[in-house]
Amino acid sequence: MEFSAKQIAQFIGGKIEGDENAKVHTFAKIEEGVPGAISFLANGKYAHYLDDTQSSIVLIDESINLEKAVKPTLIRVKNARDCVAKLLQMYEAAKPKKTGIDKLAFISPKATIGKDVYVGAFAYIGDGVEIGDGCQIYPHAVIGDNVKVGEQCIIYPNTTIYYGCKLGNRVIIHAGTVIGSDGFGFAPNVETGQYDKIPQIGIVTIEDDVEIGANSCVDRSTMGSTYVRKGVKLDNLVQIAHNTDIGKNTVMSAQVGVAGSTKVGEWCMFGGQVGIAGHIQIGDKVFLGAQSGVPGSLESNQTLIGTPPMQKLPYFKSQAIFQRLPEMYKQLTALQKEVEQLKKKQ
């Protein structure tokens, strides 16, 4: 696929500086640009890369002023990052999609498969499964009995979806992820000296436009359903425990863990390795910095960091004091000795 600067400018509403017929067929970072590539520049401090880049076209924020002419054709836009995202979406949508059922896939005769569906080699689709139109099921994916998958979903290799779970439309699940494994439910038995397993008879419900990264887990509920609401985006290696409810458009970075029966609000953002305790409520638009530990419920509209979470300014002040604790301890010890000596002189 090849596009001209004129076509791109029309699509994103940009202004061309240079050759409107310059053509590109790939993307590249500006410092790694090659002929035929399009790059972007959204921060003026990296403008020096324009002197050496080999990219044919560069999207650039209209607020960036250049002192001299440059070789690449420029397309001025209000926000280069946003425009790159639009172009990447267009590029991805234009790529040909696989269709057809591989002869090495297993599909139960009791399953229902929609139109224009791709099922790769060694994929398994169980009894009572319903797959909507336009879905792509990649090799070695396992879709258990009575699972419902909406339209235009992508299930990447080695994904496992346990029995009875429900997926909405345009859901993307990346390789190695497990949907609907048992929640962590055990009860200590004094008589036997062991733990009794509590059966997890619920399901997982994933609503429309959710994307879940590689090697993540969403556990089925003890009863009822674990919910991942519309528009949620989960990074790789995220753990969502049983009976949780993740609100609309919430995003979580890698290694976030949410314990059981916790309700997370809408439009929340959790940094990497955030840990959320169980049986609590997190309000809407709560932003948690990386490695924050949350032991209790949080109200809406907060930006917090640390364990327990606190506002950013008090947190950084506390960290500054924490670094001085060894010195302060020595000073305190010296003061205690002086006080004891003064008491002895009285």
Residue pairs with C-beta under 8 A, 6 or more apart in sequence:
1 25
1 91
1 94
2 23
2 24
2 25
3 23
3 24
3 25
4 20
4 21
4 22
4 23
5 16
5 18
5 19
5 20
5 21
5 22
5 23
5 24
5 57
5 73
5 75
6 16
6 20
6 21
8 14
8 24
8 38
8 57
8 75
8 87
9 15
9 16
9 20
9 75
11 86
11 87
11 90
12 59
12 75
12 77
12 83
12 86
12 87
13 77
14 59
14 75
14 76
14 77
14 83
15 62
15 75
15 76
15 77
16 73
16 74
16 75
16 76
17 73
17 74
17 75
17 76
18 72
18 73
18 74
19 73
20 73
22 56
22 57
22 72
22 73
23 36
23 56
24 36
24 37
24 38
24 55
24 56
24 57
25 36
25 37
26 34
26 36
26 37
26 38
27 37
27 38
27 39
27 84
27 87
27 88
27 91
28 34
28 37
28 38
28 39
28 55
29 39
30 39
30 40
30 41
30 46
30 49
30 50
30 53
30 55
30 58
31 46
31 49
31 53
33 39
33 49
33 53
33 54
33 55
33 58
33 72
34 54
34 55
35 54
35 55
35 56
36 56
37 54
37 55
37 56
37 57
38 55
38 56
38 57
38 58
38 59
38 87
39 53
39 55
39 57
39 58
39 59
39 72
40 58
40 59
40 60
40 80
40 81
40 83
40 84
41 47
41 49
41 50
41 58
41 59
41 60
41 61
41 64
41 80
42 60
42 61
42 79
42 80
42 81
44 61
44 63
44 64
44 65
47 64
47 66
50 58
50 66
50 70
50 71
50 72
51 70
53 71
53 72
55 72
56 72
56 73
57 72
57 73
57 74
57 75
58 70
58 72
58 73
58 74
58 75
59 74
59 75
59 77
59 80
59 83
59 84
60 74
60 75
60 76
60 77
60 80
61 76
61 77
61 78
61 79
61 80
62 76
62 77
62 78
77 83
97 118
97 134
97 136
98 118
98 120
98 136
99 116
99 117
99 118
100 118
100 119
101 107
101 113
101 117
101 118
101 119
102 119
102 120
102 121
102 123
102 139
103 121
104 121
104 122
105 119
105 120
105 121
105 122
105 123
105 124
105 125
105 137
106 122
106 123
106 124
106 125
107 113
107 119
107 125
108 125
108 126
108 127
108 128
108 129
110 127
110 128
111 125
111 126
111 127
111 128
111 129
111 130
111 131
112 129
112 130
112 131
113 119
113 125
113 131
114 131
114 132
114 133
114 134
114 135
114 151
115 133
115 134
116 133
116 134
117 131
117 133
117 134
117 135
117 136
117 137
118 135
118 136
118 137
118 138
119 125
119 137
120 137
120 138
120 139
120 140
120 141
120 157
121 139
121 140
122 139
122 140
123 137
123 138
123 139
123 140
123 141
123 142
123 143
124 141
124 142
124 143
125 131
125 137
125 143
126 143
126 144
126 145
126 146
126 147
126 163
127 145
127 146
128 145
128 146
129 143
129 144
129 145
129 146
129 147
129 148
129 149
130 147
130 148
130 149
131 137
131 143
131 149
132 149
132 150
132 151
132 152
132 153
132 169
133 151
133 152
134 151
134 152
135 149
135 151
135 152
135 153
135 154
135 155
136 153
136 154
136 155
137 143
137 155
138 154
138 155
138 156
138 157
138 159
138 175
139 157
140 157
140 158
141 155
141 156
141 157
141 158
141 159
141 160
141 161
142 159
142 160
142 161
143 149
143 155
143 161
144 160
144 161
144 162
144 163
144 164
144 165
144 180
145 163
145 164
146 163
146 164
147 161
147 162
147 163
147 164
147 165
147 166
147 167
148 165
148 166
148 167
149 155
149 161
149 167
149 171
150 167
150 168
150 169
150 170
150 171
150 208
151 169
151 170
152 169
152 170
153 167
153 169
153 170
153 171
153 172
153 173
154 171
154 172
154 173
155 161
155 173
156 172
156 173
156 174
156 175
156 177
156 214
157 175
158 175
158 176
159 173
159 174
159 175
159 176
159 177
159 178
159 179
160 177
160 178
160 179
160 181
161 167
161 173
161 179
161 180
162 178
162 179
162 180
162 181
162 204
162 220
163 180
164 180
164 203
164 220
165 179
165 180
165 203
165 204
165 205
165 206
165 220
166 203
166 204
166 205
166 206
166 225
167 173
167 179
167 206
168 206
168 207
168 208
168 209
168 210
168 230
169 208
169 209
170 208
170 209
171 206
171 208
171 209
171 210
171 211
171 212
172 210
172 211
172 212
173 179
173 211
173 212
174 211
174 212
174 213
174 214
174 216
174 236
175 214
175 215
176 214
176 215
177 212
177 213
177 214
177 215
177 216
177 217
177 218
178 216
178 217
178 218
179 204
179 206
179 212
179 218
180 203
180 204
180 218
180 219
180 220
181 217
181 219
181 220
182 200
182 219
182 220
182 242
183 200
183 202
183 219
183 220
183 221
183 222
183 226
183 241
183 242
183 243
183 260
184 219
184 241
184 242
184 260
185 197
185 198
185 199
185 200
185 222
185 242
186 195
186 196
186 197
186 198
187 195
187 196
187 198
188 194
188 195
188 196
189 195
189 196
198 222
199 222
200 219
200 220
200 221
200 222
200 242
201 222
201 223
202 220
202 221
202 222
202 223
202 224
202 225
202 226
202 242
202 243
203 220
203 221
203 225
203 226
204 218
204 219
204 220
204 221
204 225
204 226
204 227
204 228
205 225
205 226
205 227
205 228
206 212
206 218
206 228
207 227
207 228
207 229
207 230
207 231
207 232
207 248
208 230
208 231
209 230
209 231
210 228
210 229
210 230
210 231
210 232
210 233
210 234
211 232
211 233
211 234
212 218
212 228
212 234
212 238
213 234
213 235
213 236
213 237
213 238
213 254
214 236
214 237
215 236
215 237
216 234
216 235
216 236
216 237
216 238
216 239
216 240
217 238
217 239
217 240
218 226
218 228
218 240
219 226
219 240
219 241
219 242
219 260
220 226
220 242
221 242
221 243
222 242
222 243
224 243
226 240
226 241
226 242
226 243
226 244
226 245
227 244
227 245
227 246
228 234
228 240
228 246
229 245
229 246
229 247
229 248
229 249
229 250
229 266
230 248
230 249
231 248
231 249
232 246
232 247
232 248
232 249
232 250
232 251
233 250
233 251
233 252
234 240
234 251
234 252
234 256
235 251
235 252
235 253
235 254
235 256
235 272
236 254
237 254
237 255
238 252
238 254
238 255
238 256
238 257
239 256
239 257
239 258
240 246
240 258
241 257
241 258
241 259
241 260
241 261
241 262
241 278
242 260
242 261
243 260
243 261
244 258
244 259
244 260
244 261
244 262
244 263
244 264
245 262
245 263
245 264
246 258
246 264
247 263
247 264
247 265
247 266
247 267
247 268
247 284
248 266
248 267
249 266
249 267
250 264
250 265
250 266
250 267
250 268
250 269
250 270
251 268
251 269
251 270
252 258
252 269
252 270
252 274
253 270
253 271
253 272
253 273
253 274
253 290
254 272
254 273
255 272
255 273
256 270
256 271
256 272
256 273
256 274
256 275
256 276
257 274
257 275
257 276
258 264
258 276
259 275
259 276
259 277
259 278
259 279
260 278
260 279
261 278
261 279
262 276
262 277
262 278
262 279
262 280
262 281
262 282
263 280
263 281
263 282
264 276
264 282
265 281
265 282
265 283
265 284
265 285
265 286
265 300
266 284
266 285
267 284
267 285
268 282
268 284
268 285
268 286
268 287
268 288
269 286
269 287
269 288
270 276
270 287
270 288
270 292
271 288
271 289
271 290
271 291
271 292
272 290
272 291
273 290
273 291
274 288
274 289
274 290
274 291
274 292
274 293
274 294
275 292
275 293
275 294
276 282
276 294
277 294
277 295
277 296
280 294
280 295
280 296
280 297
280 298
281 297
281 298
282 294
282 297
282 298
283 298
283 299
283 300
283 301
283 302
284 300
284 301
285 300
285 301
285 302
286 298
286 299
286 300
286 301
286 302
286 304
287 302
287 303
287 304
288 294
288 304
288 305
288 309
289 303
289 304
289 305
289 306
289 312
290 305
291 307
292 304
292 305
292 306
292 307
292 309
293 306
293 307
293 308
293 309
294 307
294 308
294 309
295 307
295 308
296 308
298 304
298 309
302 309
302 311
303 311
303 312
304 310
304 311
304 312
304 315
305 312
305 315
306 315
306 318
310 318
321 328
